[in-house]
Amino acid sequence: MNPSWRKPAGVGLILLLIAVWAFIVASVAEWLQGAPDVVFIIYYLIAGIVWILPLKPLLLWMETGRWRLPKT
C-alpha cells in the first residue's frame, strides 16, 4: 500500500488552522480589555471548542479523500 499525500497535507492544514485561529482569538481578545473575568472565561471556553468543528471534515478527507460521508 502506498502512503497517501493527504495525511501530511492534512497535518499541515491542521497546523495552519491552529495558527490562524490563535491569531484571530488573540486579536479579538484585545477588544475585550477591561471586561470582567467571566467574559474572558466564556470567550476562551467558546474559542477553545469552536476550532475543533472544521477538523471532522478535514480528518475525514485525510482518511478517505472525501469531505463528506456518502449518503446511505
N, C-alpha and C positions, 0 to 999 in steps of 0.2 A: 504494500500500500504506500503510495507516495504522499508525503506530507502536503498539507494544503497551505496556500499562501494567505488564506483568510484568517488563520489564527494569529500570526504575527501582525497582520494589518489590523485585526480587531483589538489586539493588545495596545497597539499604537493609538487607535481611536479612543480606547478607554482612557489612556493616559492624557490624551488631548482633552477629552471631555472633563476629566477631573481638574485639569489646569484651568480651562476656560470657566468652569463652574466656580472654582475657588476665586478667580479674579472677579467674576460677577458678584459673588456673595460678599467679598471684601469691599467692593466698590459701593454696593447698596448699603452695607453696614455703616459706612461713613455718613450717610444721610440720617442715620438713627442716633447720631451723637446727642447725648443729653436725655435720651429716652430712659424710662425706668428699666431696671434689670429684667423684669418679667417680659418686656417687649423683646429684649435681646435673646432671652431663653427661648421664647416661642419662635422667633425668627430663625435662630440657628438650628432648632429642632426640625422645623419645616425644611429649611435649606439642606440639612443633613440627610433627609429622607428623599426629597424630590429628585436629586441627581441620580437615584437608582432607577427611576422609571424608564429612561431610554436604554438601560442595559439589557432588558429582556429581549427586545428585538435584535439588538446587536449580538448578544450571545447566541441567539437562535441562528442568525446569519453566519456566525463563525462556525457553528456546528453543521449546518445543513446547506448553506448557500441561499436560503430563502429568508425574507424578512418577516413572513407570517406563516403560521401553521396552515397546512392545506385544510380546506373545509371537508368535513366528512359527511 
